[in-house]
Amino acid sequence: MRKEHEKEDYSFNMAYQRSGPSEFEEKIVQVNRVSKKTKGGNKIGFSVLVVVGDKKGRVGVGLGKAPDVSSAIRKGVAVAKKHLISVPLINGTIPLDVYIKLGAAKILLKPAPPGSGVIAGGAVRSVVEAAGIHNISSKVLGTKNQASNVYATLEALKRLTDRYKKIERFHV
């Protein structure tokens, strides 16, 4: 006998924020329902990609996997908080241009003058806003895969930090 399952809506938007006082803002980028074929039937679970940031230059990304969405979110947030990076901010923008290719994702980040705002697509926007960057111009040139673009953006910000520290060392 087959059980009829209710069709649930798993389309969480990026506007999810956990209640309670926290120094970090959490944004859900992607919720995936995954299933595994086993001897006893299908085993259903969820993987959630979460971006965590304090809007003061620290940002992290985590992937949580669990049988239910709330546990997956909790795990994703814990992983993201464990892997925070610091981003150099100058007048609410990044100090240098950065172009990165990570897998199929190609991301271009450029500093923007005050008042221009965040010009970025969804995946890049979530990482950049969580980091506290107010003025930036960006372009996603490669894949449309949100997870790849989020990881590539984080890697671009890491490399930007390294480059900025090298330049700063020479100018002191």
N, C-alpha and C positions, 0 to 999 in steps of 0.2 A: 504494500500500500504506500502510496505517495502522499506526503504531507504538503499541503498548500502553504507557501510562505507569503507573508505580507510583503508587498513591494514598499521598501523604505527609501526615503530620500537621503542620500549621503553627500549631497552637494553642499558642503560647508563652504562658506566664503572666507576670504582673508580677514574678515572683520571680527573673527572669534577672539574674545579676550576672557581669560579666566578671572573669576571674581576673587576678591580679597586683596589686601595690600601686598604689592610686590614692586621691586625696583625695576623689574623687566616687563616689557610688553611682549605678548606672545601672539604670533599670527600663524594661522594654519594656511599653508600654501596648497596642499593637495591631500585628499583622502582617497585611498584606493581600497576597494574590496578585493581580496585575493582568496582563492580557494585551492585546496589541495585534495586530490583524489586519493582516498584511502580504502582499505578493505571494507570498513564499516560504512562508507559513504563519503560525502564531501565534507571536508573540514574548512569552515569559513573563518577568515580573519581579516584584519584591517591593517594597512600601513599608512601612517600619517607623517607628512613632512611639515615640520614646524620651524619658524624663524623666531628667535628670541633676541631682543635688544633693549638697551637702556636709554636710547636716544641721546647718549652723550659720547658716542664713539666706540661702544662695545657691541658686538653682534655675534650670534652663533646660529648654526643650523643643526637640526637633529631629525633623525628618522626613527619613529617608534612603531613597533609591530606588536599586535596583541589580538586576542579573540574579539574584543569590543573596542569601540572608538575611543571612549574616555580613557581607558588604560593605555591605548596607543598614544594618545595626546600627552598623557602624563610621562610616558617613557621618552617620547620625542623631546619634550621640554627639558627633561633631566639630561639627555644626551647633548642638547644644544647648550645648556648652561655649563656643561663640562668642557665644551670646545669653543669657548668665547675667544674672539680676536679683538684687538684694539685697532681702530682706524684713525689716522691723523685727520683732523678737521681744521680748516683755516677759513674763517668767516662763513661757516655753514656749508662749505663745499670741500672737495678733495683737492690736494695740492698739485697733482699731476694727471696727465692723460694716461690711461692704461688700456691695452688691448690684450685679450687672452683667448687662447683656443684650448679648451679642455674637452677632449673627446669630440663630439659633434657640435658642442656649444661654442659659439664665438661671441664674445661680449666686448663692447667698446664703452668705456666710461670716460667722460670729459668733465672738467670743472666748468661751472656756469656762474655768471655774474649774479650778485644779490638781486632777488626779485623775480628770477626766472622760474623758480620752483623745481620740482622733481619731474623731469621729462624722461620717463622710463616705462617699459612694459610691466605687466603684472608680476612676474617672477623677480625681476630685477628691482622693481619698486618696493616689494616687501622687505628685501634685504637692506636696501639703501635707507628706507624710512626708519627701520628698526635701529640702524646705526646712528641715526640722528643727522643725516646729511639733508640739508634743506634745499640746496641749489645744485643740480647735477643734470647733465645731459647724457643719455645712454642710448645704445642701439644693440638689439639682439640680431646677430647676423647669421647664426647657424640654425640649430634645431629649434623646434617649437616645444620640445619637452621641458616642462616647467622645472622638474627636479634637476635636470642637467644644467639649466640656466641658473638656478639658485646656487648650486655648487660652484659653477664657474664664476659667478659674481663674488662669492665668498673668497675664492682663490685669487681673483683679481684684486680684491681689497687687501688680502695678505701680501701679495707681491708689491702693491702700491706702498704698503707700510714699510717693507724692506727697502725699496728704492728710496723712499723719503728719508729713512734713517741714514742711508749711505750718503745722500746729498747733504743732509743736515750736518753730518760728521765733518765733511770737507769744508763747509762754510763757517764753521765755528772758530 
